[in-house]
Amino acid sequence: MQEPIISVSGLRGILGLSLSPETISRYIAAFVEQLPEGSILLSRDGRPSGWAIGDIVKGTINLLGRDVIDVGIAATPTVGILVRENRCTGGIQISASHNPPQYNGIKLMGADGRVISAEKGAQVKEAYQDQPLTWAPWEEIGNTSSCDDATSAHIEKVLATISPGPIQAKKFKVLLDSNGGSGSIVGVKLLEQLGCEVEVIGGEPNGTFLHPAEPTEANLKSISDLVAQGKFDVAFCQDPDADRLAVIDEKGRYIGEEYTVALCLQNVLAQRKGAVVINGATSRMNEDVAASFKCSIFRSAVGEANVTQEMMLRDAVFGGEGNGGPIDPQVGYIRDSFVGMANILELMTKKKKPISKLADALPRYEIVKHKVEMDAEELPAGFDRLKQQYAGAQVDEGDGLRFTWKDRWLIARASNTEPIVRVIAESKSFDQSEDMCIAATRTLRGV
């Protein structure tokens, strides 16, 4: 067996190749044995392999002498809330997020309902690699119980951040693309409570993806074509565990993930002024939006755990990542597609404008993202070549390499979840951003 990919917040691998019962059990034990006393919440997205992995996880936790609250299928942000609501000592979500069907994984959360920190993640990884397992005696085996209501608390928290009444009066026609993931479970109920007429694509959480899992423009062409027929005010497209949100406007145009947080910010900062946190690979349009409200904005390292850590440090009123992951601390320190839906619908209501015009009004930048397959041992030399090539830029080495100029930026960093280097550039021109990515990719490869 190959080793799975272990990132800051969890584990991900391909079943039968890098993900086995032994791997799963060892990793869960490494996490659980570091938790204080208390029950552990368990959930999964809709992937077909999730139930079998869930049985391994439950058995491992019980055999370690700990109790499990099994939620069944739920969205990742819902799990974060339920951990707090049930006063659990930690949470486990079985999900491979946007990865293809052959993948699955494990995301870890602390008692505060947020993805564990980089420091905690490093401790779990070390224990996974080196610490022997200590099983409980037969008379101390833990129990498993179920969760009677897995949706109400989440919906209530989201609705408390907005004014539902005016939205309900608009009776928006919404297409919800959950793509066979867990997003429809809360998504349909939330949208209906907001008075929306909802049509769902991939509403059965069975892991059967109707299109590739990552909500990119190319993968959502069939959804765009459907919306272009003119029956909907907006389409909300989720990834399988529903912590990310991409938007398609009423004309069928893919607005995309990068606009999600910026649109939310326009709504949130009009009501709650304060600091904002985004990661180093998120569009600078968010900086412009924050500046228009005279609010400070800070950048963290890429990764949800890093964003939420910085949000807590800055006492931020909002934050998120440019992959479509808004984070509202009033709901939870976790990326949440439902927070995005609610804020965008409220913005449409207050501004009395369609989503197309709201998106067009945002500062326009062109962000381009490339992937480079590279062996880990090749990275240091590739990064050195980049630093020589861009010696005139401001360089931040805290998270891969981030080069900043007055009118553009470029980031190159190793992925936490895939064996690749992500090269991302943003400028006012698509051609310039594309050229920057191509040039950086060649330099990384030494071409």
LINQUI-V656238 format. One record per helix or strand of 3 or more residues. SS is the DSSP state (H for helix, E for strand). FROM is the first residue (numbers start at 1). TO is the last residue. Records with the same first field share a line. If there is no record, write none. Layout:
SS->FROM-TO, FROM-TO
This chain:
E->10-15, 40-44, 68-73, 90-94, 103-110, 144-146, 173-177, 197-201, 234-238, 245-248, 276-279, 297-300, 318-321, 325-327, 366-372, 394-396, 401-404, 409-414, 421-427
H->21-32, 50-63, 76-85, 118-130, 138-140, 152-159, 164-170, 183-193, 221-227, 258-268, 285-292, 304-314, 337-351, 355-360, 376-389, 430-445
